[in-house]
Amino acid sequence: MASIYRRAGTKVWQCAFYIPTDTEPKQIRKSTGKTNRREAEQIAIELERKARELAGIDGETAQKIHTILNQAGEDALKERLTITKARTYLSAILKEATGEELFMFTIRGWIEEWLKRKASLVTRATMQRYEGSCRAPSSSGWVNALIRA
C-alpha cells in the first residue's frame, strides 16, 4: 500500500511503496505532483498499481496465486491444513505460475519412474537386477509391501 508524505519546505506530496523482487522488496519513491492530499492519495495508488503491473505482480495470474495462498493461510490458521491440502494448494500455485502439473507419485508410480530413468544410465544386467528387486515378491518383500499399502 502506497504511503504519502511531504518533504520539509514543499507543498507537493510524495509517495513511497514497495515492489517485490527476486531478492528483496525494492522501495519506490515518486512525486505525485499534487498539493491536495486526496488527489495525491489517488495518484499514489495509481503509480503503485502501474509499477506492480510493469513488474508482473498484479496480473490475473498473480491475483489467482494470491487467492490460493490466502485459502492456504486460512486453513493453516484454523489448523485444518493437511498434507493433502498443502499438496493441492502447491499444485494449484505451480499450475498458475508455470502451466505445469506438480507430479505426485504413488510408491508404485515412483518405482516405475525410477526404473525408466535408470534404463538409459546403467547396463542391461544392472537394469535386470533393478527390475527384479522392484518386482520379485521374495527378494524384495519390503518394496512389494509398500506397493500394496
N, CA, C and O atoms as a GROMACS GRO file, in nm:
protein
  596
    1MET      N    1   0.084  -0.117   0.000
    1MET     CA    2   0.000   0.000   0.000
    1MET      C    3   0.089   0.124   0.000
    1MET      O    4   0.178   0.137   0.084
    2ALA      N    5   0.064   0.211  -0.092
    2ALA     CA    6   0.144   0.333  -0.104
    2ALA      C    7   0.115   0.426   0.013
    2ALA      O    8   0.002   0.438   0.060
    3SER      N    9   0.220   0.492   0.059
    3SER     CA   10   0.202   0.595   0.162
    3SER      C   11   0.243   0.728   0.100
    3SER      O   12   0.322   0.733   0.006
    4ILE      N   13   0.187   0.836   0.153
    4ILE     CA   14   0.223   0.968   0.102
    4ILE      C   15   0.282   1.051   0.215
    4ILE      O   16   0.252   1.030   0.333
    5TYR      N   17   0.365   1.145   0.176
    5TYR     CA   18   0.431   1.232   0.274
    5TYR      C   19   0.476   1.358   0.201
    5TYR      O   20   0.482   1.362   0.078
    6ARG      N   21   0.507   1.461   0.279
    6ARG     CA   22   0.561   1.584   0.222
    6ARG      C   23   0.698   1.606   0.282
    6ARG      O   24   0.721   1.588   0.401
    7ARG      N   25   0.788   1.645   0.196
    7ARG     CA   26   0.921   1.683   0.245
    7ARG      C   27   0.914   1.824   0.300
    7ARG      O   28   0.832   1.905   0.259
    8ALA      N   29   1.002   1.852   0.395
    8ALA     CA   30   1.006   1.986   0.454
    8ALA      C   31   1.032   2.091   0.346
    8ALA      O   32   1.120   2.074   0.261
    9GLY      N   33   0.955   2.197   0.351
    9GLY     CA   34   0.976   2.309   0.259
    9GLY      C   35   0.906   2.294   0.125
    9GLY      O   36   0.928   2.376   0.036
   10THR      N   37   0.823   2.192   0.108
   10THR     CA   38   0.750   2.176  -0.018
   10THR      C   39   0.602   2.148   0.010
   10THR      O   40   0.567   2.091   0.114
   11LYS      N   41   0.518   2.188  -0.082
   11LYS     CA   42   0.375   2.164  -0.067
   11LYS      C   43   0.329   2.041  -0.147
   11LYS      O   44   0.216   1.996  -0.131
   12VAL      N   45   0.417   1.987  -0.231
   12VAL     CA   46   0.382   1.874  -0.317
   12VAL      C   47   0.400   1.743  -0.240
   12VAL      O   48   0.501   1.721  -0.173
   13TRP      N   49   0.298   1.657  -0.250
   13TRP     CA   50   0.301   1.528  -0.182
   13TRP      C   51   0.386   1.428  -0.261
   13TRP      O   52   0.380   1.422  -0.384
   14GLN      N   53   0.464   1.350  -0.187
   14GLN     CA   54   0.545   1.241  -0.242
   14GLN      C   55   0.478   1.109  -0.203
   14GLN      O   56   0.398   1.105  -0.109
   15CYS      N   57   0.510   1.002  -0.275
   15CYS     CA   58   0.459   0.872  -0.234
   15CYS      C   59   0.573   0.771  -0.230
   15CYS      O   60   0.676   0.788  -0.296
   16ALA      N   61   0.553   0.669  -0.151
   16ALA     CA   62   0.651   0.561  -0.141
   16ALA      C   63   0.575   0.429  -0.131
   16ALA      O   64   0.470   0.420  -0.068
   17PHE      N   65   0.631   0.326  -0.196
   17PHE     CA   66   0.573   0.192  -0.190
   17PHE      C   67   0.682   0.091  -0.223
   17PHE      O   68   0.788   0.127  -0.274
   18TYR      N   69   0.654  -0.033  -0.196
   18TYR     CA   70   0.750  -0.141  -0.221
   18TYR      C   71   0.700  -0.231  -0.333
   18TYR      O   72   0.580  -0.258  -0.346
   19ILE      N   73   0.795  -0.276  -0.415
   19ILE     CA   74   0.767  -0.372  -0.521
   19ILE      C   75   0.852  -0.496  -0.491
   19ILE      O   76   0.973  -0.485  -0.478
   20PRO      N   77   0.790  -0.614  -0.482
   20PRO     CA   78   0.869  -0.736  -0.459
   20PRO      C   79   0.962  -0.764  -0.577
   20PRO      O   80   0.926  -0.741  -0.693
   21THR      N   81   1.081  -0.813  -0.547
   21THR     CA   82   1.176  -0.856  -0.650
   21THR      C   83   1.221  -0.997  -0.614
   21THR      O   84   1.175  -1.054  -0.516
   22ASP      N   85   1.312  -1.053  -0.694
   22ASP     CA   86   1.360  -1.189  -0.668
   22ASP      C   87   1.437  -1.199  -0.537
   22ASP      O   88   1.436  -1.305  -0.473
   23THR      N   89   1.503  -1.092  -0.496
   23THR     CA   90   1.584  -1.098  -0.375
   23THR      C   91   1.515  -1.035  -0.255
   23THR      O   92   1.488  -1.102  -0.156
   24GLU      N   93   1.486  -0.906  -0.266
   24GLU     CA   94   1.419  -0.837  -0.155
   24GLU      C   95   1.333  -0.724  -0.212
   24GLU      O   96   1.356  -0.679  -0.324
   25PRO      N   97   1.236  -0.678  -0.135
   25PRO     CA   98   1.149  -0.572  -0.187
   25PRO      C   99   1.229  -0.445  -0.220
   25PRO      O  100   1.325  -0.410  -0.151
   26LYS      N  101   1.188  -0.378  -0.327
   26LYS     CA  102   1.254  -0.254  -0.370
   26LYS      C  103   1.160  -0.138  -0.340
   26LYS      O  104   1.043  -0.141  -0.378
   27GLN      N  105   1.212  -0.036  -0.271
   27GLN     CA  106   1.130   0.080  -0.240
   27GLN      C  107   1.130   0.177  -0.358
   27GLN      O  108   1.235   0.208  -0.414
   28ILE      N  109   1.012   0.223  -0.393
   28ILE     CA  110   0.995   0.321  -0.500
   28ILE      C  111   0.943   0.449  -0.436
   28ILE      O  112   0.849   0.445  -0.357
   29ARG      N  113   1.004   0.562  -0.470
   29ARG     CA  114   0.960   0.693  -0.421
   29ARG      C  115   0.937   0.782  -0.541
   29ARG      O  116   1.023   0.794  -0.628
   30LYS      N  117   0.819   0.845  -0.546
   30LYS     CA  118   0.786   0.933  -0.659
   30LYS      C  119   0.706   1.052  -0.609
   30LYS      O  120   0.641   1.047  -0.505
   31SER      N  121   0.714   1.158  -0.686
   31SER     CA  122   0.632   1.275  -0.659
   31SER      C  123   0.494   1.252  -0.720
   31SER      O  124   0.482   1.199  -0.830
   32THR      N  125   0.392   1.293  -0.647
   32THR     CA  126   0.256   1.283  -0.703
   32THR      C  127   0.225   1.406  -0.788
   32THR      O  128   0.135   1.403  -0.871
   33GLY      N  129   0.300   1.512  -0.766
   33GLY     CA  130   0.276   1.636  -0.840
   33GLY      C  131   0.152   1.711  -0.791
   33GLY      O  132   0.110   1.807  -0.855
   34LYS      N  133   0.096   1.668  -0.680
   34LYS     CA  134  -0.027   1.728  -0.629
   34LYS      C  135  -0.002   1.791  -0.492
   34LYS      O  136   0.079   1.743  -0.413
   35THR      N  137  -0.074   1.901  -0.467
   35THR     CA  138  -0.067   1.966  -0.337
   35THR      C  139  -0.188   1.928  -0.251
   35THR      O  140  -0.186   1.947  -0.129
   36ASN      N  141  -0.292   1.877  -0.314
   36ASN     CA  142  -0.411   1.832  -0.242
   36ASN      C  143  -0.389   1.688  -0.197
   36ASN      O  144  -0.355   1.600  -0.277
   37ARG      N  145  -0.410   1.663  -0.067
   37ARG     CA  146  -0.383   1.531  -0.010
   37ARG      C  147  -0.465   1.420  -0.076
   37ARG      O  148  -0.410   1.316  -0.112
   38ARG      N  149  -0.594   1.441  -0.094
   38ARG     CA  150  -0.680   1.337  -0.153
   38ARG      C  151  -0.639   1.305  -0.297
   38ARG      O  152  -0.636   1.189  -0.337
   39GLU      N  153  -0.609   1.407  -0.372
   39GLU     CA  154  -0.564   1.385  -0.509
   39GLU      C  155  -0.431   1.310  -0.510
   39GLU      O  156  -0.408   1.221  -0.592
   40ALA      N  157  -0.343   1.346  -0.417
   40ALA     CA  158  -0.213   1.280  -0.407
   40ALA      C  159  -0.229   1.132  -0.371
   40ALA      O  160  -0.158   1.047  -0.423
   41GLU      N  161  -0.325   1.102  -0.282
   41GLU     CA  162  -0.350   0.962  -0.246
   41GLU      C  163  -0.394   0.882  -0.368
   41GLU      O  164  -0.348   0.769  -0.388
   42GLN      N  165  -0.482   0.937  -0.449
   42GLN     CA  166  -0.529   0.868  -0.569
   42GLN      C  167  -0.415   0.847  -0.670
   42GLN      O  168  -0.405   0.740  -0.731
   43ILE      N  169  -0.332   0.948  -0.686
   43ILE     CA  170  -0.217   0.937  -0.776
   43ILE      C  171  -0.121   0.830  -0.724
   43ILE      O  172  -0.067   0.751  -0.802
   44ALA      N  173  -0.099   0.827  -0.593
   44ALA     CA  174  -0.008   0.728  -0.533
   44ALA      C  175  -0.058   0.586  -0.558
   44ALA      O  176   0.020   0.497  -0.592
   45ILE      N  177  -0.187   0.567  -0.542
   45ILE     CA  178  -0.246   0.434  -0.567
   45ILE      C  179  -0.225   0.393  -0.712
   45ILE      O  180  -0.190   0.279  -0.742
   46GLU      N  181  -0.247   0.487  -0.802
   46GLU     CA  182  -0.231   0.459  -0.945
   46GLU      C  183  -0.085   0.433  -0.981
   46GLU      O  184  -0.057   0.344  -1.061
   47LEU      N  185   0.008   0.509  -0.924
   47LEU     CA  186   0.151   0.488  -0.950
   47LEU      C  187   0.195   0.349  -0.902
   47LEU      O  188   0.270   0.279  -0.970
   48GLU      N  189   0.146   0.311  -0.785
   48GLU     CA  190   0.181   0.179  -0.732
   48GLU      C  191   0.123   0.069  -0.822
   48GLU      O  192   0.190  -0.029  -0.852
   49ARG      N  193  -0.003   0.085  -0.863
   49ARG     CA  194  -0.067  -0.015  -0.948
   49ARG      C  195   0.011  -0.033  -1.078
   49ARG      O  196   0.035  -0.146  -1.122
   50LYS      N  197   0.051   0.078  -1.140
   50LYS     CA  198   0.126   0.071  -1.266
   50LYS      C  199   0.262   0.005  -1.246
   50LYS      O  200   0.305  -0.075  -1.328
   51ALA      N  201   0.329   0.039  -1.138
   51ALA     CA  202   0.461  -0.019  -1.110
   51ALA      C  203   0.449  -0.170  -1.086
   51ALA      O  204   0.532  -0.247  -1.134
   52ARG      N  205   0.346  -0.212  -1.012
   52ARG     CA  206   0.324  -0.354  -0.986
   52ARG      C  207   0.290  -0.428  -1.116
   52ARG      O  208   0.332  -0.541  -1.137
   53GLU      N  209   0.213  -0.362  -1.201
   53GLU     CA  210   0.175  -0.423  -1.329
   53GLU      C  211   0.298  -0.440  -1.418
   53GLU      O  212   0.314  -0.545  -1.480
   54LEU      N  213   0.384  -0.340  -1.423
   54LEU     CA  214   0.507  -0.349  -1.501
   54LEU      C  215   0.599  -0.459  -1.450
   54LEU      O  216   0.670  -0.523  -1.527
   55ALA      N  217   0.597  -0.480  -1.319
   55ALA     CA  218   0.681  -0.584  -1.258
   55ALA      C  219   0.617  -0.722  -1.272
   55ALA      O  220   0.677  -0.822  -1.232
   56GLY      N  221   0.496  -0.728  -1.327
   56GLY     CA  222   0.428  -0.856  -1.344
   56GLY      C  223   0.366  -0.910  -1.218
   56GLY      O  224   0.347  -1.031  -1.204
   57ILE      N  225   0.334  -0.821  -1.125
   57ILE     CA  226   0.283  -0.864  -0.995
   57ILE      C  227   0.131  -0.860  -0.988
   57ILE      O  228   0.071  -0.945  -0.921
   58ASP      N  229   0.068  -0.767  -1.054
   58ASP     CA  230  -0.076  -0.750  -1.038
   58ASP      C  231  -0.160  -0.806  -1.152
   58ASP      O  232  -0.274  -0.764  -1.172
   59GLY      N  233  -0.105  -0.899  -1.227
   59GLY     CA  234  -0.182  -0.958  -1.335
   59GLY      C  235  -0.285  -1.057  -1.281
   59GLY      O  236  -0.296  -1.079  -1.161
   60GLU      N  237  -0.358  -1.115  -1.371
   60GLU     CA  238  -0.460  -1.213  -1.335
   60GLU      C  239  -0.398  -1.334  -1.266
   60GLU      O  240  -0.454  -1.386  -1.170
   61THR      N  241  -0.282  -1.377  -1.315
   61THR     CA  242  -0.213  -1.491  -1.254
   61THR      C  243  -0.175  -1.461  -1.110
   61THR      O  244  -0.194  -1.544  -1.022
   62ALA      N  245  -0.121  -1.342  -1.087
   62ALA     CA  246  -0.081  -1.304  -0.951
   62ALA      C  247  -0.202  -1.301  -0.858
   62ALA      O  248  -0.192  -1.344  -0.743
   63GLN      N  249  -0.314  -1.253  -0.907
   63GLN     CA  250  -0.435  -1.249  -0.824
   63GLN      C  251  -0.482  -1.390  -0.789
   63GLN      O  252  -0.522  -1.415  -0.676
   64LYS      N  253  -0.476  -1.481  -0.884
   64LYS     CA  254  -0.517  -1.620  -0.859
   64LYS      C  255  -0.424  -1.685  -0.756
   64LYS      O  256  -0.470  -1.754  -0.665
   65ILE      N  257  -0.295  -1.663  -0.771
   65ILE     CA  258  -0.198  -1.719  -0.676
   65ILE      C  259  -0.221  -1.660  -0.538
   65ILE      O  260  -0.215  -1.731  -0.437
   66HIS      N  261  -0.248  -1.531  -0.532
   66HIS     CA  262  -0.275  -1.465  -0.405
   66HIS      C  263  -0.397  -1.526  -0.337
   66HIS      O  264  -0.397  -1.547  -0.215
   67THR      N  265  -0.501  -1.555  -0.414
   67THR     CA  266  -0.622  -1.617  -0.360
   67THR      C  267  -0.592  -1.756  -0.304
   67THR      O  268  -0.639  -1.791  -0.196
   68ILE      N  269  -0.514  -1.834  -0.377
   68ILE     CA  270  -0.477  -1.968  -0.331
   68ILE      C  271  -0.399  -1.960  -0.200
   68ILE      O  272  -0.425  -2.036  -0.107
   69LEU      N  273  -0.304  -1.867  -0.194
   69LEU     CA  274  -0.224  -1.851  -0.071
   69LEU      C  275  -0.311  -1.808   0.047
   69LEU      O  276  -0.291  -1.853   0.159
   70ASN      N  277  -0.408  -1.721   0.020
   70ASN     CA  278  -0.500  -1.680   0.128
   70ASN      C  279  -0.580  -1.798   0.180
   70ASN      O  280  -0.598  -1.812   0.300
   71GLN      N  281  -0.628  -1.884   0.089
   71GLN     CA  282  -0.703  -2.002   0.131
   71GLN      C  283  -0.615  -2.095   0.215
   71GLN      O  284  -0.660  -2.148   0.316
   72ALA      N  285  -0.491  -2.114   0.171
   72ALA     CA  286  -0.399  -2.200   0.246
   72ALA      C  287  -0.371  -2.139   0.385
   72ALA      O  288  -0.366  -2.210   0.485
   73GLY      N  289  -0.355  -2.008   0.388
   73GLY     CA  290  -0.332  -1.940   0.515
   73GLY      C  291  -0.449  -1.954   0.610
   73GLY      O  292  -0.430  -1.974   0.730
   74GLU      N  293  -0.570  -1.942   0.558
   74GLU     CA  294  -0.690  -1.959   0.641
   74GLU      C  295  -0.697  -2.101   0.697
   74GLU      O  296  -0.727  -2.119   0.815
   75ASP      N  297  -0.670  -2.200   0.613
   75ASP     CA  298  -0.670  -2.338   0.661
   75ASP      C  299  -0.563  -2.359   0.769
   75ASP      O  300  -0.587  -2.428   0.868
   76ALA      N  301  -0.446  -2.300   0.749
   76ALA     CA  302  -0.339  -2.314   0.847
   76ALA      C  303  -0.377  -2.250   0.980
   76ALA      O  304  -0.354  -2.308   1.086
   77LEU      N  305  -0.437  -2.129   0.975
   77LEU     CA  306  -0.478  -2.061   1.098
   77LEU      C  307  -0.586  -2.138   1.172
   77LEU      O  308  -0.591  -2.137   1.296
   78LYS      N  309  -0.672  -2.204   1.098
   78LYS     CA  310  -0.780  -2.282   1.159
   78LYS      C  311  -0.737  -2.425   1.191
   78LYS      O  312  -0.818  -2.508   1.232
   79GLU      N  313  -0.607  -2.452   1.172
   79GLU     CA  314  -0.547  -2.583   1.197
   79GLU      C  315  -0.616  -2.693   1.115
   79GLU      O  316  -0.635  -2.805   1.162
   80ARG      N  317  -0.652  -2.659   0.992
   80ARG     CA  318  -0.714  -2.754   0.900
   80ARG      C  319  -0.626  -2.782   0.779
   80ARG      O  320  -0.671  -2.846   0.684
   81LEU      N  321  -0.502  -2.735   0.780
   81LEU     CA  322  -0.411  -2.756   0.668
   81LEU      C  323  -0.345  -2.893   0.684
   81LEU      O  324  -0.264  -2.914   0.774
   82THR      N  325  -0.380  -2.983   0.596
   82THR     CA  326  -0.323  -3.118   0.598
   82THR      C  327  -0.220  -3.130   0.487
   82THR      O  328  -0.207  -3.041   0.403
   83ILE      N  329  -0.149  -3.242   0.487
   83ILE     CA  330  -0.051  -3.265   0.381
   83ILE      C  331  -0.120  -3.269   0.246
   83ILE      O  332  -0.070  -3.212   0.149
   84THR      N  333  -0.233  -3.334   0.240
   84THR     CA  334  -0.307  -3.343   0.114
   84THR      C  335  -0.351  -3.205   0.065
   84THR      O  336  -0.336  -3.174  -0.053
   85LYS      N  337  -0.405  -3.123   0.155
   85LYS     CA  338  -0.446  -2.988   0.116
   85LYS      C  339  -0.325  -2.905   0.075
   85LYS      O  340  -0.331  -2.830  -0.023
   86ALA      N  341  -0.214  -2.917   0.148
   86ALA     CA  342  -0.094  -2.841   0.115
   86ALA      C  343  -0.044  -2.878  -0.025
   86ALA      O  344  -0.006  -2.791  -0.102
   87ARG      N  345  -0.044  -3.007  -0.057
   87ARG     CA  346  -0.003  -3.050  -0.192
   87ARG      C  347  -0.099  -2.995  -0.298
   87ARG      O  348  -0.056  -2.954  -0.405
   88THR      N  349  -0.227  -2.994  -0.266
   88THR     CA  350  -0.326  -2.942  -0.360
   88THR      C  351  -0.302  -2.793  -0.384
   88THR      O  352  -0.305  -2.747  -0.499
   89TYR      N  353  -0.279  -2.716  -0.277
   89TYR     CA  354  -0.250  -2.573  -0.292
   89TYR      C  355  -0.122  -2.551  -0.372
   89TYR      O  356  -0.118  -2.467  -0.462
   90LEU      N  357  -0.016  -2.626  -0.338
   90LEU     CA  358   0.110  -2.612  -0.408
   90LEU      C  359   0.096  -2.646  -0.556
   90LEU      O  360   0.152  -2.578  -0.642
   91SER      N  361   0.020  -2.750  -0.585
   91SER     CA  362  -0.005  -2.789  -0.723
   91SER      C  363  -0.079  -2.678  -0.798
   91SER      O  364  -0.046  -2.649  -0.913
   92ALA      N  365  -0.178  -2.618  -0.735
   92ALA     CA  366  -0.254  -2.510  -0.798
   92ALA      C  367  -0.166  -2.388  -0.824
   92ALA      O  368  -0.178  -2.324  -0.929
   93ILE      N  369  -0.078  -2.356  -0.730
   93ILE     CA  370   0.013  -2.242  -0.748
   93ILE      C  371   0.108  -2.268  -0.863
   93ILE      O  372   0.129  -2.181  -0.948
   94LEU      N  373   0.166  -2.388  -0.868
   94LEU     CA  374   0.257  -2.423  -0.976
   94LEU      C  375   0.187  -2.419  -1.111
   94LEU      O  376   0.244  -2.371  -1.209
   95LYS      N  377   0.064  -2.469  -1.117
   95LYS     CA  378  -0.014  -2.469  -1.241
   95LYS      C  379  -0.038  -2.325  -1.288
   95LYS      O  380  -0.025  -2.296  -1.407
   96GLU      N  381  -0.074  -2.236  -1.196
   96GLU     CA  382  -0.096  -2.096  -1.233
   96GLU      C  383   0.032  -2.027  -1.278
   96GLU      O  384   0.032  -1.952  -1.375
   97ALA      N  385   0.141  -2.054  -1.207
   97ALA     CA  386   0.266  -1.984  -1.234
   97ALA      C  387   0.338  -2.034  -1.360
   97ALA      O  388   0.394  -1.954  -1.435
   98THR      N  389   0.335  -2.166  -1.383
   98THR     CA  390   0.414  -2.221  -1.493
   98THR      C  391   0.333  -2.297  -1.596
   98THR      O  392   0.381  -2.322  -1.707
   99GLY      N  393   0.210  -2.333  -1.562
   99GLY     CA  394   0.129  -2.413  -1.652
   99GLY      C  395   0.158  -2.562  -1.641
   99GLY      O  396   0.095  -2.643  -1.709
  100GLU      N  397   0.253  -2.598  -1.556
  100GLU     CA  398   0.291  -2.738  -1.539
  100GLU      C  399   0.220  -2.798  -1.418
  100GLU      O  400   0.186  -2.728  -1.322
  101GLU      N  401   0.200  -2.928  -1.426
  101GLU     CA  402   0.140  -3.001  -1.315
  101GLU      C  403   0.248  -3.040  -1.214
  101GLU      O  404   0.364  -3.063  -1.252
  102LEU      N  405   0.212  -3.048  -1.089
  102LEU     CA  406   0.302  -3.099  -0.986
  102LEU      C  407   0.290  -3.251  -0.987
  102LEU      O  408   0.181  -3.305  -0.970
  103PHE      N  409   0.401  -3.318  -1.006
  103PHE     CA  410   0.397  -3.464  -1.006
  103PHE      C  411   0.382  -3.515  -0.864
  103PHE      O  412   0.459  -3.480  -0.775
  104MET      N  413   0.282  -3.598  -0.846
  104MET     CA  414   0.260  -3.662  -0.717
  104MET      C  415   0.256  -3.812  -0.743
  104MET      O  416   0.164  -3.863  -0.807
  105PHE      N  417   0.355  -3.881  -0.693
  105PHE     CA  418   0.369  -4.023  -0.720
  105PHE      C  419   0.312  -4.108  -0.608
  105PHE      O  420   0.317  -4.072  -0.490
  106THR      N  421   0.258  -4.223  -0.647
  106THR     CA  422   0.236  -4.330  -0.551
  106THR      C  423   0.369  -4.402  -0.541
  106THR      O  424   0.461  -4.373  -0.618
  107ILE      N  425   0.381  -4.492  -0.448
  107ILE     CA  426   0.508  -4.566  -0.437
  107ILE      C  427   0.532  -4.647  -0.564
  107ILE      O  428   0.642  -4.647  -0.618
  108ARG      N  429   0.428  -4.715  -0.611
  108ARG     CA  430   0.442  -4.794  -0.735
  108ARG      C  431   0.481  -4.702  -0.851
  108ARG      O  432   0.570  -4.734  -0.929
  109GLY      N  433   0.415  -4.588  -0.861
  109GLY     CA  434   0.445  -4.494  -0.969
  109GLY      C  435   0.588  -4.443  -0.963
  109GLY      O  436   0.654  -4.430  -1.066
  110TRP      N  437   0.637  -4.415  -0.841
  110TRP     CA  438   0.774  -4.366  -0.829
  110TRP      C  439   0.874  -4.475  -0.866
  110TRP      O  440   0.974  -4.446  -0.932
  111ILE      N  441   0.849  -4.597  -0.825
  111ILE     CA  442   0.940  -4.707  -0.860
  111ILE      C  443   0.945  -4.724  -1.012
  111ILE      O  444   1.052  -4.742  -1.069
  112GLU      N  445   0.829  -4.717  -1.077
  112GLU     CA  446   0.825  -4.729  -1.224
  112GLU      C  447   0.901  -4.613  -1.288
  112GLU      O  448   0.976  -4.633  -1.384
  113GLU      N  449   0.882  -4.492  -1.237
  113GLU     CA  450   0.952  -4.375  -1.290
  113GLU      C  451   1.102  -4.389  -1.269
  113GLU      O  452   1.181  -4.358  -1.359
  114TRP      N  453   1.143  -4.437  -1.152
  114TRP     CA  454   1.285  -4.457  -1.120
  114TRP      C  455   1.346  -4.557  -1.217
  114TRP      O  456   1.456  -4.536  -1.267
  115LEU      N  457   1.274  -4.666  -1.243
  115LEU     CA  458   1.324  -4.767  -1.337
  115LEU      C  459   1.341  -4.708  -1.477
  115LEU      O  460   1.440  -4.736  -1.545
  116LYS      N  461   1.246  -4.625  -1.521
  116LYS     CA  462   1.256  -4.562  -1.653
  116LYS      C  463   1.378  -4.470  -1.660
  116LYS      O  464   1.449  -4.469  -1.761
  117ARG      N  465   1.402  -4.396  -1.554
  117ARG     CA  466   1.516  -4.304  -1.552
  117ARG      C  467   1.648  -4.378  -1.553
  117ARG      O  468   1.745  -4.334  -1.616
  118LYS      N  469   1.653  -4.490  -1.485
  118LYS     CA  470   1.777  -4.568  -1.476
  118LYS      C  471   1.808  -4.643  -1.605
  118LYS      O  472   1.924  -4.674  -1.632
  119ALA      N  473   1.706  -4.672  -1.686
  119ALA     CA  474   1.723  -4.756  -1.804
  119ALA      C  475   1.833  -4.708  -1.898
  119ALA      O  476   1.908  -4.790  -1.951
  120SER      N  477   1.845  -4.580  -1.918
  120SER     CA  478   1.946  -4.528  -2.009
  120SER      C  479   2.081  -4.503  -1.942
  120SER      O  480   2.178  -4.466  -2.009
  121LEU      N  481   2.088  -4.522  -1.811
  121LEU     CA  482   2.211  -4.490  -1.738
  121LEU      C  483   2.293  -4.612  -1.695
  121LEU      O  484   2.410  -4.598  -1.661
  122VAL      N  485   2.232  -4.729  -1.697
  122VAL     CA  486   2.300  -4.849  -1.647
  122VAL      C  487   2.301  -4.957  -1.754
  122VAL      O  488   2.230  -4.949  -1.854
  123THR      N  489   2.384  -5.058  -1.731
  123THR     CA  490   2.391  -5.169  -1.826
  123THR      C  491   2.264  -5.252  -1.818
  123THR      O  492   2.186  -5.240  -1.723
  124ARG      N  493   2.244  -5.336  -1.917
  124ARG     CA  494   2.124  -5.421  -1.920
  124ARG      C  495   2.121  -5.515  -1.800
  124ARG      O  496   2.016  -5.538  -1.742
  125ALA      N  497   2.238  -5.568  -1.764
  125ALA     CA  498   2.243  -5.661  -1.649
  125ALA      C  499   2.202  -5.590  -1.520
  125ALA      O  500   2.129  -5.645  -1.438
  126THR      N  501   2.250  -5.468  -1.502
  126THR     CA  502   2.213  -5.391  -1.383
  126THR      C  503   2.065  -5.360  -1.386
  126THR      O  504   1.997  -5.366  -1.283
  127MET      N  505   2.015  -5.328  -1.502
  127MET     CA  506   1.872  -5.298  -1.515
  127MET      C  507   1.788  -5.419  -1.480
  127MET      O  508   1.686  -5.406  -1.412
  128GLN      N  509   1.829  -5.536  -1.524
  128GLN     CA  510   1.755  -5.659  -1.491
  128GLN      C  511   1.755  -5.682  -1.339
  128GLN      O  512   1.654  -5.723  -1.282
  129ARG      N  513   1.869  -5.654  -1.275
  129ARG     CA  514   1.876  -5.669  -1.129
  129ARG      C  515   1.781  -5.570  -1.060
  129ARG      O  516   1.710  -5.606  -0.967
  130TYR      N  517   1.781  -5.445  -1.107
  130TYR     CA  518   1.690  -5.345  -1.050
  130TYR      C  519   1.544  -5.387  -1.068
  130TYR      O  520   1.464  -5.380  -0.974
  131GLU      N  521   1.510  -5.430  -1.189
  131GLU     CA  522   1.372  -5.472  -1.215
  131GLU      C  523   1.334  -5.590  -1.126
  131GLU      O  524   1.223  -5.595  -1.072
  132GLY      N  525   1.425  -5.684  -1.112
  132GLY     CA  526   1.398  -5.799  -1.026
  132GLY      C  527   1.377  -5.758  -0.881
  132GLY      O  528   1.289  -5.810  -0.813
  133SER      N  529   1.459  -5.663  -0.835
  133SER     CA  530   1.446  -5.616  -0.697
  133SER      C  531   1.315  -5.543  -0.674
  133SER      O  532   1.257  -5.550  -0.565
  134CYS      N  533   1.269  -5.475  -0.775
  134CYS     CA  534   1.146  -5.397  -0.760
  134CYS      C  535   1.020  -5.479  -0.780
  134CYS      O  536   0.912  -5.438  -0.736
  135ARG      N  537   1.031  -5.594  -0.845
  135ARG     CA  538   0.911  -5.670  -0.878
  135ARG      C  539   0.900  -5.807  -0.813
  135ARG      O  540   0.789  -5.858  -0.797
  136ALA      N  541   1.010  -5.867  -0.775
  136ALA     CA  542   1.006  -6.004  -0.722
  136ALA      C  543   0.952  -6.006  -0.580
  136ALA      O  544   1.001  -5.932  -0.494
  137PRO      N  545   0.850  -6.088  -0.552
  137PRO     CA  546   0.791  -6.090  -0.418
  137PRO      C  547   0.885  -6.144  -0.311
  137PRO      O  548   0.879  -6.100  -0.196
  138SER      N  549   0.971  -6.238  -0.346
  138SER     CA  550   1.055  -6.299  -0.242
  138SER      C  551   1.179  -6.218  -0.209
  138SER      O  552   1.217  -6.208  -0.092
  139SER      N  553   1.243  -6.159  -0.311
  139SER     CA  554   1.369  -6.090  -0.285
  139SER      C  555   1.352  -5.948  -0.233
  139SER      O  556   1.445  -5.893  -0.173
  140SER      N  557   1.238  -5.890  -0.255
  140SER     CA  558   1.219  -5.752  -0.207
  140SER      C  559   1.082  -5.736  -0.145
  140SER      O  560   1.001  -5.655  -0.191
  141GLY      N  561   1.056  -5.810  -0.044
  141GLY     CA  562   0.926  -5.805   0.021
  141GLY      C  563   0.889  -5.666   0.069
  141GLY      O  564   0.771  -5.630   0.068
  142TRP      N  565   0.986  -5.589   0.111
  142TRP     CA  566   0.956  -5.455   0.161
  142TRP      C  567   0.903  -5.366   0.051
  142TRP      O  568   0.815  -5.283   0.076
  143VAL      N  569   0.956  -5.381  -0.073
  143VAL     CA  570   0.907  -5.299  -0.184
  143VAL      C  571   0.762  -5.335  -0.214
  143VAL      O  572   0.677  -5.248  -0.229
  144ASN      N  573   0.735  -5.465  -0.223
  144ASN     CA  574   0.600  -5.509  -0.253
  144ASN      C  575   0.502  -5.474  -0.140
  144ASN      O  576   0.386  -5.444  -0.164
  145ALA      N  577   0.551  -5.479  -0.017
  145ALA     CA  578   0.466  -5.440   0.095
  145ALA      C  579   0.428  -5.293   0.084
  145ALA      O  580   0.315  -5.255   0.113
  146LEU      N  581   0.523  -5.211   0.043
  146LEU     CA  582   0.495  -5.068   0.026
  146LEU      C  583   0.398  -5.045  -0.090
  146LEU      O  584   0.308  -4.962  -0.081
  147ILE      N  585   0.417  -5.121  -0.198
  147ILE     CA  586   0.330  -5.103  -0.315
  147ILE      C  587   0.188  -5.143  -0.281
  147ILE      O  588   0.094  -5.077  -0.325
  148ARG      N  589   0.171  -5.248  -0.205
  148ARG     CA  590   0.035  -5.294  -0.171
  148ARG      C  591  -0.031  -5.202  -0.070
  148ARG      O  592  -0.154  -5.198  -0.060
  149ALA      N  593   0.049  -5.128   0.006
  149ALA     CA  594  -0.007  -5.042   0.112
  149ALA      C  595  -0.089  -4.930   0.059
  149ALA      O  596  -0.142  -4.850   0.137
   0.00000   0.00000   0.00000
